[in-house]
Amino acid sequence: MRSVIYGAIITVFLASAGTVQAANDLDGKALFCTNSNNFSYPVYGLVFDKGKVRKWVVKGYSKTIQYTQYYKLVGTKRVSWTFGSLNRETLKEGGTQCAVSSPKKIFQKLDEIIATAKKRNKL
């Protein structure tokens, strides 16, 4: 009985360790995504860090985090989280096309969108 319990504990530990190491594969990477069919958030950024993905959007005149979720690798071609899934070969997240970026570039692009909106709005 004890050997079964110890075996289960070791299996869970090893599975968890493998997941953490795999998750670190994406840490520090980011994607800038464009979806012309989404009027509310036509562009957004996905930033991967510490095993989590954060979706950054422009809301009003601010950059905001729409969500933060743990992600997991599904085979070698997919990354999945509660609110989305990314094809690592095509860089499509759902119906949205993304491009490799950096967190800094994403924040710059979102700032440019905010600045442009401020210039256009007369009230």
C-alpha angles and dihedrals in degrees: 000000000000092000090054091051093046090047091052092048092050091048092052091047094050092046091051093047091052092050093051092050092047092049090055088062089081099036112127094017125116142188131209110212132198126196114170090186092065108079095183097051111012091163132028142157130238115205120190117207136150094353093309135102120216122198112213119198138169111252113179104317095333139087107233137177109245092190145342116211138169110247132206134199115243106201113310099303107050139059115194136191135162096273100032154006130220129208103218093204100050097025090227118149104195104310093336125103116223133189131206112264140146129254090250093053092047092054090047092052092047089049089052090052090052093047092049091050091050091052093049097046112083097188 
